[in-house]
Amino acid sequence: MDTSVAKAFISSAQTTFRDMFGMAAEPQAPSEMTPNDDHGWDITGLVGLAGQGQGVVAIRLTHDLLGKLLAGSGVVASGDAERRELEGGLVGELCNIIAGHATSALSTVSLEIAPPVIVRGPNHKIGWPAIAPVIRLPFALPSGTFELDLCIRL
């Protein structure tokens, strides 16, 4: 993957978490994901990319971090069903914003973003397309960690 693509997504994630939550998202060392990797994420937001390139972008978080992000934004759920709906909405919105800003920053290529899909459950699996390696971009926040996963071919 071209380093400019990864840089655009890192910058977008940092800006998004700073603007939405007032938090510094510190990038950690990237790595390549293997098909059988286990993980500790509870929820994943996915968006597809199409146009002059193709791919999938994912943001992965824990329920604990999502609860802290929702509480920090002043959103309070009245029960489990509403909490689940709010978590899914927040993850989808984060995925849209990060992917939207990053793809806009890649001015040499025109990419369109599909609506987000939310996947839940401990150690859930994603069927990544076999078009490119999946690159893990982990981030540390004051209240937890999250990860962006990129599988993009330009």
BELNORRA-V588913 format. One record per residue. N is the residue number from 1. RES is the residue in one letter. D_FIRST is the distance of its C-alpha to the first C-alpha in Angstrom with 1 decimal. Layout:
BEGIN
N_RES_D_FIRST ; N_RES_D_FIRST
END
This chain:
BEGIN
1_M_0.0 ; 2_D_3.8 ; 3_T_6.2 ; 4_S_8.4 ; 5_V_7.1 ; 6_A_7.6 ; 7_K_10.7 ; 8_A_12.0 ; 9_F_12.1 ; 10_I_13.6 ; 11_S_16.1 ; 12_S_17.0 ; 13_A_17.8 ; 14_Q_19.8 ; 15_T_21.7 ; 16_T_22.4 ; 17_F_23.9 ; 18_R_25.8 ; 19_D_27.3 ; 20_M_28.0 ; 21_F_29.2 ; 22_G_29.8 ; 23_M_27.5 ; 24_A_25.1 ; 25_A_21.8 ; 26_E_20.8 ; 27_P_17.2 ; 28_Q_17.3 ; 29_A_15.2 ; 30_P_11.8 ; 31_S_11.7 ; 32_E_10.5 ; 33_M_13.0 ; 34_T_15.3 ; 35_P_17.3 ; 36_N_20.5 ; 37_D_19.6 ; 38_D_22.4 ; 39_H_22.2 ; 40_G_24.8 ; 41_W_23.7 ; 42_D_26.5 ; 43_I_24.8 ; 44_T_21.5 ; 45_G_20.8 ; 46_L_18.5 ; 47_V_17.7 ; 48_G_16.4 ; 49_L_14.7 ; 50_A_16.0 ; 51_G_16.8 ; 52_Q_14.8 ; 53_G_11.8 ; 54_Q_12.2 ; 55_G_11.3 ; 56_V_12.9 ; 57_V_13.0 ; 58_A_15.5 ; 59_I_17.7 ; 60_R_19.8 ; 61_L_23.1 ; 62_T_26.5 ; 63_H_29.8 ; 64_D_31.1 ; 65_L_28.6 ; 66_L_29.0 ; 67_G_32.7 ; 68_K_32.4 ; 69_L_30.3 ; 70_L_32.8 ; 71_A_35.8 ; 72_G_34.4 ; 73_S_34.2 ; 74_G_37.8 ; 75_V_37.2 ; 76_V_39.5 ; 77_A_39.6 ; 78_S_43.1 ; 79_G_42.2 ; 80_D_39.6 ; 81_A_38.9 ; 82_E_38.4 ; 83_R_36.2 ; 84_R_34.0 ; 85_E_33.8 ; 86_L_33.0 ; 87_E_30.2 ; 88_G_28.6 ; 89_G_29.1 ; 90_L_27.6 ; 91_V_24.4 ; 92_G_24.1 ; 93_E_24.7 ; 94_L_22.3 ; 95_C_19.5 ; 96_N_20.7 ; 97_I_21.1 ; 98_I_17.8 ; 99_A_15.8 ; 100_G_18.3 ; 101_H_18.1 ; 102_A_14.4 ; 103_T_14.2 ; 104_S_17.3 ; 105_A_15.8 ; 106_L_13.2 ; 107_S_16.3 ; 108_T_15.0 ; 109_V_14.0 ; 110_S_16.5 ; 111_L_15.5 ; 112_E_18.3 ; 113_I_18.4 ; 114_A_20.6 ; 115_P_23.2 ; 116_P_22.3 ; 117_V_23.3 ; 118_I_24.6 ; 119_V_24.7 ; 120_R_27.1 ; 121_G_28.6 ; 122_P_28.2 ; 123_N_25.4 ; 124_H_24.6 ; 125_K_22.1 ; 126_I_19.3 ; 127_G_18.9 ; 128_W_15.1 ; 129_P_14.3 ; 130_A_13.5 ; 131_I_10.9 ; 132_A_7.7 ; 133_P_7.7 ; 134_V_9.0 ; 135_I_8.1 ; 136_R_11.5 ; 137_L_12.4 ; 138_P_16.2 ; 139_F_18.7 ; 140_A_22.4 ; 141_L_25.1 ; 142_P_28.8 ; 143_S_29.6 ; 144_G_26.9 ; 145_T_23.2 ; 146_F_20.6 ; 147_E_17.0 ; 148_L_14.1 ; 149_D_12.0 ; 150_L_9.0 ; 151_C_8.4 ; 152_I_7.1 ; 153_R_7.3 ; 154_L_8.5
END
